[in-house]
Amino acid sequence: MTARAAFGAPAASPHATARTQARNRHAALLEAAAHVFRRRGYALTTMRDIAGATGMTAGSIYYHYPSKGDLLLAVYAEGVRRVGEAFDAAVARPGDAWTRLRRGVTAHLRMMAGLAPGDAPFAGVFVQVQPHDFPPEHHDALIALRNGYEAKFRALIDALPLRRGVDRTLLRLQLIGALNHVPTWYRPGGARSLEAIAAAMVRSLQAGVGPRVVPPRGFGARRG
C-alpha cells in the first residue's frame, strides 16, 4: 500500500497525470530549444537539431509549434519572463532611485552573464536575438515583448533626479546597450564582480547626469 492510499489521498486521475507529463515535456522542449538557439543562432538552427536535443521527433515539435519562428518566439517570451521576474524582485526593496537602478542593473547583468544556470539559455536568447533575426510575421510580437521589458528600465530612469535637459530616452537606450555588451568581456572570477560593475556604471551615470552639487556659499573662499 502506498503512502497516498494509506492516508486516503485520492490517486491522480489519468487525465491529471497526462497533463503533468505534457507540461513537463513542453518545458523540456523549450529548454532544449533555448540551448540550441543560443549556441547555433536562429538562422542555422533546424527543427531536426532541436528534435535531436529533446529526443522528440520533428513532427512532434511541429504539433506544439507550427514553425521554427513560433518556437523561437516562445523561447524568447520565456526569457523575457525570467529576466523580468529577477529584475522586479531586485528593485522591489525600498531604496532611493539610484539604489533601485543599481539593483536592477545588477539583476540584469546576472541574468545576461548566465549566473543562474537554469535561466542562462533563455536569457542568452533574449539578449542575442534581434528583431531582424525574426520572420516578419513574428516581428511585432518580439518588439512588444522587448518593449515590455525595457519599460521596467524606463520607470526607473524616469524616477531619477537628473540635470535639466537630459534626454531620458537616449540615456535608457545607452544604458541598456552598454549592459548587454558586458557578457562579451566579463569573466567570472575576474578582477571585478558583476555587482561592482553595476555599481560603477550607475555611479558614472550619477556623476555625469545627476544633479550638480553646489558647494555651500563661501566654501573654499580664501581667508584674509
VMD Tcl script that draws the C-alpha trace (Angstrom):
set ca {
  {0.00 0.00 0.00}
  {1.34 3.42 -0.94}
  {1.54 6.35 1.48}
  {-1.18 8.13 -0.51}
  {-3.51 5.16 -0.22}
  {-2.73 4.65 3.48}
  {-3.84 8.18 4.27}
  {-6.81 8.05 1.99}
  {-5.39 10.54 -0.53}
  {-7.08 10.21 -3.91}
  {-4.90 8.81 -6.65}
  {-4.09 11.14 -9.51}
  {-6.50 10.74 -12.38}
  {-5.11 9.59 -15.73}
  {-6.09 12.97 -17.21}
  {-4.19 14.90 -14.50}
  {-1.14 12.69 -14.96}
  {-1.25 13.22 -18.71}
  {-1.48 16.99 -18.28}
  {1.51 16.99 -15.91}
  {3.56 14.90 -18.32}
  {2.59 17.21 -21.18}
  {3.67 20.29 -19.21}
  {6.98 18.67 -18.28}
  {7.62 17.66 -21.87}
  {6.78 21.14 -23.09}
  {9.14 22.70 -20.53}
  {11.89 20.29 -21.65}
  {11.25 21.26 -25.27}
  {11.58 24.98 -24.54}
  {14.77 24.46 -22.54}
  {16.38 22.32 -25.24}
  {15.36 24.83 -27.91}
  {16.85 27.67 -25.86}
  {20.17 25.82 -25.65}
  {20.25 25.16 -29.39}
  {19.15 28.66 -30.44}
  {21.71 30.19 -28.10}
  {24.53 28.01 -29.43}
  {23.76 27.99 -33.16}
  {21.64 31.09 -33.67}
  {18.23 31.18 -35.28}
  {19.31 31.01 -38.92}
  {21.50 27.91 -38.53}
  {19.14 26.01 -36.22}
  {16.80 23.43 -37.72}
  {13.86 21.66 -36.16}
  {15.88 18.46 -36.53}
  {18.60 20.00 -34.34}
  {16.05 20.71 -31.64}
  {14.44 17.30 -32.06}
  {17.84 15.70 -31.54}
  {18.36 17.68 -28.35}
  {14.99 16.64 -26.93}
  {14.64 13.06 -28.10}
  {11.43 14.07 -29.82}
  {10.68 13.77 -33.50}
  {10.49 16.91 -35.61}
  {6.85 16.06 -36.26}
  {6.14 16.09 -32.53}
  {7.64 19.56 -32.23}
  {5.51 20.80 -35.12}
  {2.49 19.58 -33.17}
  {3.33 22.17 -30.48}
  {4.73 24.91 -32.75}
  {3.80 25.24 -36.42}
  {7.15 26.79 -37.35}
  {10.67 27.41 -36.11}
  {9.73 31.08 -35.72}
  {6.86 30.19 -33.40}
  {9.21 28.12 -31.25}
  {11.81 30.88 -31.12}
  {9.13 33.36 -30.08}
  {8.06 31.05 -27.24}
  {11.67 30.73 -26.06}
  {12.15 34.50 -26.30}
  {8.96 35.13 -24.32}
  {10.14 32.74 -21.61}
  {13.46 34.59 -21.48}
  {11.68 37.92 -21.08}
  {9.55 36.44 -18.29}
  {12.51 35.07 -16.35}
  {14.68 38.16 -16.71}
  {11.73 40.38 -15.86}
  {10.94 38.45 -12.68}
  {14.55 38.70 -11.50}
  {14.54 42.43 -12.26}
  {11.26 43.05 -10.42}
  {12.44 41.15 -7.34}
  {15.66 43.17 -7.23}
  {14.03 46.61 -7.41}
  {11.09 45.82 -5.12}
  {13.03 46.53 -1.93}
  {12.94 50.07 -0.53}
  {15.62 52.48 -1.62}
  {16.19 55.75 -3.43}
  {16.02 55.96 -7.22}
  {19.75 55.44 -7.76}
  {19.85 52.47 -5.41}
  {16.93 50.82 -7.17}
  {18.57 51.41 -10.55}
  {21.79 49.78 -9.29}
  {19.83 46.75 -8.10}
  {18.02 46.47 -11.42}
  {21.27 46.78 -13.35}
  {22.85 44.09 -11.17}
  {19.93 41.71 -11.72}
  {20.04 42.31 -15.47}
  {23.78 41.63 -15.63}
  {23.50 38.48 -13.53}
  {20.89 37.09 -15.91}
  {22.76 38.12 -19.05}
  {26.02 36.62 -17.77}
  {24.33 33.30 -17.08}
  {24.97 33.14 -13.34}
  {21.66 31.32 -12.89}
  {22.34 28.16 -14.95}
  {18.70 27.21 -15.44}
  {17.87 30.67 -16.77}
  {21.05 31.21 -18.79}
  {19.91 29.73 -22.14}
  {16.67 31.73 -22.10}
  {18.42 34.94 -21.05}
  {21.02 34.34 -23.75}
  {18.38 34.08 -26.45}
  {16.70 37.20 -25.09}
  {19.82 39.32 -25.40}
  {21.23 37.75 -28.59}
  {18.16 37.68 -30.81}
  {17.41 40.93 -32.62}
  {14.24 41.93 -34.49}
  {15.86 41.36 -37.87}
  {16.52 37.72 -36.88}
  {12.79 37.00 -36.66}
  {10.47 36.08 -39.52}
  {8.34 39.08 -40.50}
  {5.17 37.55 -39.08}
  {6.71 37.49 -35.58}
  {8.50 40.83 -35.71}
  {5.77 42.85 -33.97}
  {5.38 40.27 -31.20}
  {9.11 40.37 -30.45}
  {9.11 44.16 -30.37}
  {6.19 44.14 -27.92}
  {7.99 41.68 -25.62}
  {11.21 43.67 -25.73}
  {9.44 46.96 -25.13}
  {7.59 45.47 -22.18}
  {10.87 44.60 -20.51}
  {12.53 47.91 -21.37}
  {9.58 49.68 -19.74}
  {10.99 48.47 -16.42}
  {14.17 50.45 -17.08}
  {12.10 53.39 -18.30}
  {10.25 53.54 -14.98}
  {13.49 53.56 -13.00}
  {15.15 56.20 -15.15}
  {12.03 58.38 -15.13}
  {12.31 58.39 -11.33}
  {15.93 59.57 -11.29}
  {16.76 63.16 -10.30}
  {18.63 64.35 -13.39}
  {20.07 67.60 -14.64}
  {17.79 69.76 -16.73}
  {17.89 68.90 -20.41}
  {18.98 65.26 -20.07}
  {17.29 63.05 -22.67}
  {15.94 60.17 -20.59}
  {15.07 58.05 -23.62}
  {18.58 58.29 -25.01}
  {20.01 57.64 -21.55}
  {17.95 54.46 -21.24}
  {18.99 53.18 -24.66}
  {22.65 53.92 -23.98}
  {22.50 52.13 -20.63}
  {20.78 49.00 -21.96}
  {23.20 48.84 -24.89}
  {26.18 49.04 -22.54}
  {24.72 46.41 -20.21}
  {24.06 43.94 -23.00}
  {27.69 44.22 -24.13}
  {29.09 43.28 -20.70}
  {28.72 39.48 -21.16}
  {31.08 39.65 -24.16}
  {34.02 40.68 -21.97}
  {33.02 39.72 -18.43}
  {34.81 36.72 -16.94}
  {33.59 35.06 -13.72}
  {36.25 35.28 -11.06}
  {37.87 38.27 -12.74}
  {39.03 41.47 -11.10}
  {35.51 42.92 -10.96}
  {32.32 41.21 -9.87}
  {29.05 41.94 -11.63}
  {27.90 43.79 -8.53}
  {31.00 46.00 -8.71}
  {30.50 46.58 -12.44}
  {26.86 47.54 -11.89}
  {27.76 49.92 -9.07}
  {30.50 51.57 -11.16}
  {28.20 52.05 -14.15}
  {25.49 53.64 -12.04}
  {28.00 55.88 -10.26}
  {29.27 57.09 -13.64}
  {25.72 57.88 -14.71}
  {25.03 59.72 -11.50}
  {28.23 61.76 -11.81}
  {27.52 62.58 -15.43}
  {23.81 63.38 -15.46}
  {22.77 63.62 -11.81}
  {22.08 66.96 -10.13}
  {25.13 69.14 -9.69}
  {26.19 69.52 -6.11}
  {26.51 73.23 -5.32}
  {29.03 73.87 -2.54}
  {27.84 76.00 0.38}
  {28.25 79.73 -0.09}
  {31.70 80.78 0.92}
  {33.05 77.22 0.79}
  {36.71 77.27 -0.19}
  {36.93 81.08 -0.10}
  {40.35 82.46 0.71}
  {40.80 83.75 4.18}
  {42.47 87.09 4.72}
}
mol new
graphics top color blue
foreach p $ca { graphics top sphere $p radius 0.5 }
foreach p [lrange $ca 0 end-1] q [lrange $ca 1 end] { graphics top cylinder $p $q radius 0.2 }
display resetview
